[in-house]
Amino acid sequence: MIALDVQNVSVAYGGGRLALRQATLQVGGGSVCGLVGMNGSGKSTLFKTVMGFLPPLRGSVQVFEQPVIRAQKAGLIAYVPQSEDVDWNFPVSVREVVMMGRQGQMGWLRRPGAADHQLVEESLERVGMSAFAGRQIGELSGGQRKRAFLARALAQEGRLLLLDEPFGGVDVGTSEAIIALMGELRREGRSMLVSTHDLGTLETFCDEVALIADRTVLLYGPTDEVLTAEHLAHTFGGRSPLHAPSTAKLEARP
Ligand SMILES: Nc1ncnc2c1ncn2[C@@H]1O[C@H](COP(=O)(O)OP(=O)(O)OP(=O)(O)O)[C@@H](O)[C@H]1O
């Protein structure tokens, strides 16, 4: 089954110029897909579109064969935002952030039950943040902040995880811990779309890679087919698209 199916999606912020132009991308069920491109190429916009924050002007987005809004309501999509997109002064503790991951499942009026509390503690434990659970989120290091939001995504139990630059501003140890966690999640059958500038580690954790430049997806498919010097030169040289995404089109996995 295809976890994420983005077809010819165009998006603009506030009716301005297009921030995504006819982007097409698929992520296979149970796969980890790296999303690679320069600053301003459209990675965060793609995440926001898949989250349903930005409605496409054209094209369609489906998550596990459901429209985004329905997939969102069903709690299928978990999002780990870029650190820049979080208000770190917000007066909330790490534990409270992680509990926010349960909100969709609880509904707005229900209070968390024992199972919710247990899942929050397990998620904190899994990312090594139990000792920091009571801390205000602004009082964390860069790596701890990433871990806190990863724990929120775990608590949510989403089947598709969107990780926007999980390695930004973290040390080698934290990067390795995040990669190990992604491996565990993949073995659990979760699918991931992971934006990163860290080209060196892509091959270690990605089944698939999507290259994005000038606000559209140039190419996506199996890591070894996509991640060539020539393709990367096109992506980072800002030149025109190589060829249609279908050349390295993903085979659907069971
Ligand atoms: N809130 C916004 N309002 C208007 N335009 C925006 C907004 N956010 C991003 N854009 C524009 O949309 C395009 C894609 O930006 P986006 O933030 O998706 O890139 P990115 O690949 O995530 O970049 P980075 O690697 O720097 O995070 C850019 O041209 C950018 O200037």
The ligand as an ORCA input file, in Angstrom:
! r2SCAN-3c Opt
* xyz 0 1
  N       4.752     31.718      5.027
  C       5.142     31.917      3.760
  N       4.576     32.901      3.006
  C       4.957     33.067      1.720
  N       5.890     32.330      1.086
  C       6.485     31.372      1.796
  C       6.160     31.103      3.160
  N       6.925     30.063      3.596
  C       7.695     29.707      2.548
  N       7.436     30.474      1.465
  C       8.058     30.357      0.131
  O       7.754     29.081     -0.400
  C       8.878     28.510     -1.051
  C       9.223     27.172     -0.406
  O       9.656     27.399      0.952
  P       9.831     26.234      2.031
  O       9.838     26.877      3.373
  O       8.831     25.178      1.758
  O      11.299     25.703      1.648
  P      12.217     24.637      2.392
  O      12.688     23.705      1.322
  O      11.506     24.054      3.554
  O      13.423     25.546      2.873
  P      14.436     25.348      4.127
  O      15.389     24.259      3.740
  O      15.097     26.697      4.176
  O      13.611     25.062      5.344
  C       9.991     29.536     -0.952
  O      10.005     30.247     -2.173
  C       9.585     30.423      0.198
  O      10.070     31.736      0.012
*
